Amino acid sequence: MTQVNRGKPILALVDLNHPDGASCLARAAAAESEEAELHLAFVLPYGPYGSYVGALISDETVDEIARRAHEGIEALADGLASKRAPSLHVLRGGVGEQALKLARQIDAGLIMLNARREGPEAHHLGPHAAQIMRYADCSVLVMRE
């Protein structure tokens, strides 16, 4: 697929809310990472109304959501045919900010993500993909579903 990572880690940002796209992206990232360390990450985003909604959600509910996210990303990784197991990350916060922070921490050579838009605005990237592409310190590969 690409030659840009040159053995540096690959970060694949999967969206567990879209299982088919997440699986397709994870398989493509595993194929790309034959010589590189693969990191699969899912970001539990902030709620649509900001942090004040957090006060209305119990700690048990937040923990349950995180547990399900861990199970989902583990199942995704188990389905990959790769030489070595990927590193798995479930992050919390702003999707773009958390993705860029992790990419810098692991010194990623490539970030892979899906862009999914339906309707007349399908030719535009969403805010998370656009932010990652704009501020990433490495190459970014956007796969259309």
VMD Tcl script that draws the C-alpha trace (Angstrom):
set ca {
  {0.00 0.00 0.00}
  {2.54 2.63 1.06}
  {6.24 2.96 1.66}
  {6.07 6.04 3.88}
  {6.39 4.46 7.29}
  {9.77 2.76 6.74}
  {9.45 0.47 9.75}
  {8.04 3.09 12.11}
  {4.91 2.19 14.08}
  {1.53 2.35 12.38}
  {-1.46 3.74 14.24}
  {-4.86 2.54 13.02}
  {-7.76 4.51 14.48}
  {-10.77 2.22 14.44}
  {-14.36 3.19 15.08}
  {-16.02 0.32 16.93}
  {-19.41 1.90 16.24}
  {-18.93 0.90 12.58}
  {-17.72 -2.74 12.82}
  {-17.38 -3.41 9.08}
  {-15.24 -0.31 8.53}
  {-13.19 -1.02 11.66}
  {-12.51 -4.58 10.55}
  {-11.56 -3.49 7.02}
  {-9.21 -0.81 8.35}
  {-7.62 -3.18 10.89}
  {-6.95 -5.78 8.18}
  {-5.42 -3.16 5.88}
  {-3.24 -1.86 8.73}
  {-2.11 -5.39 9.62}
  {-1.13 -6.01 5.99}
  {0.74 -2.70 5.94}
  {2.58 -3.39 9.19}
  {4.58 -6.48 8.22}
  {7.82 -4.74 9.23}
  {6.36 -2.28 11.71}
  {4.67 -2.33 15.08}
  {0.90 -1.99 14.78}
  {-1.20 0.01 17.23}
  {-4.99 -0.24 17.13}
  {-6.78 2.58 18.94}
  {-10.35 3.53 19.70}
  {-11.23 6.86 21.29}
  {-14.23 7.16 23.58}
  {-15.17 10.71 22.60}
  {-16.54 13.41 24.82}
  {-20.31 13.57 24.85}
  {-22.02 15.86 22.37}
  {-22.91 18.34 25.10}
  {-19.48 18.72 26.66}
  {-18.15 17.71 30.02}
  {-21.15 18.82 32.08}
  {-23.06 15.72 30.92}
  {-20.38 13.64 32.59}
  {-21.80 14.62 35.95}
  {-25.05 12.88 34.96}
  {-23.40 9.60 34.01}
  {-22.42 7.22 36.79}
  {-18.87 5.96 37.15}
  {-20.23 2.43 36.72}
  {-21.72 3.35 33.34}
  {-18.47 4.92 32.17}
  {-16.54 1.85 33.34}
  {-18.98 -0.44 31.51}
  {-18.58 1.55 28.29}
  {-14.79 1.34 28.60}
  {-14.97 -2.42 29.32}
  {-17.06 -2.97 26.18}
  {-14.63 -0.89 24.13}
  {-11.71 -3.00 25.39}
  {-13.60 -6.19 24.49}
  {-14.41 -4.82 21.05}
  {-10.86 -3.84 20.19}
  {-9.53 -7.16 21.54}
  {-11.99 -9.07 19.34}
  {-10.92 -6.98 16.37}
  {-7.24 -7.75 17.05}
  {-7.98 -11.47 17.50}
  {-9.40 -11.58 13.98}
  {-6.21 -10.31 12.38}
  {-3.71 -12.56 10.63}
  {-0.50 -10.82 11.61}
  {2.93 -11.99 12.70}
  {2.73 -10.21 16.03}
  {-0.09 -9.01 18.18}
  {-0.91 -5.32 17.87}
  {-0.76 -2.96 20.81}
  {-4.28 -1.98 21.82}
  {-5.41 1.41 23.11}
  {-8.76 2.65 24.37}
  {-8.46 6.38 24.93}
  {-10.86 8.96 26.36}
  {-11.31 12.54 25.22}
  {-11.32 14.47 22.01}
  {-10.81 12.08 19.10}
  {-8.33 14.23 17.19}
  {-6.39 15.34 20.24}
  {-6.06 11.82 21.65}
  {-5.09 10.32 18.29}
  {-2.40 12.93 17.68}
  {-1.06 12.57 21.21}
  {-0.76 8.78 20.86}
  {0.83 9.10 17.41}
  {3.51 11.35 18.88}
  {4.06 9.06 21.87}
  {4.69 6.02 19.68}
  {6.54 8.02 16.99}
  {4.13 6.78 14.32}
  {5.23 6.79 10.72}
  {1.67 6.42 9.48}
  {-1.82 7.05 10.82}
  {-4.63 5.13 9.16}
  {-8.30 6.00 9.64}
  {-11.69 5.66 8.01}
  {-13.70 8.56 6.67}
  {-17.38 7.81 6.58}
  {-19.88 10.33 5.32}
  {-23.21 9.77 3.67}
  {-25.35 12.18 1.72}
  {-24.47 15.30 -0.24}
  {-21.56 16.24 2.03}
  {-19.82 12.91 1.36}
  {-16.96 14.67 -0.42}
  {-15.99 16.51 2.79}
  {-13.89 15.00 5.57}
  {-15.37 14.96 9.03}
  {-13.88 17.16 11.74}
  {-11.79 14.41 13.34}
  {-10.19 13.24 10.08}
  {-9.53 16.82 9.01}
  {-7.92 17.68 12.35}
  {-5.70 14.61 12.27}
  {-4.63 15.28 8.69}
  {-3.94 18.93 9.43}
  {-1.82 18.45 12.55}
  {-0.20 15.01 12.23}
  {3.59 14.83 12.27}
  {3.50 11.84 9.92}
  {1.66 10.61 6.84}
  {-2.06 9.98 7.12}
  {-3.97 7.45 5.05}
  {-7.72 7.97 4.92}
  {-9.73 4.98 3.72}
  {-13.21 5.59 2.38}
  {-15.80 3.01 3.33}
}
mol new
graphics top color blue
foreach p $ca { graphics top sphere $p radius 0.5 }
foreach p [lrange $ca 0 end-1] q [lrange $ca 1 end] { graphics top cylinder $p $q radius 0.2 }
display resetview
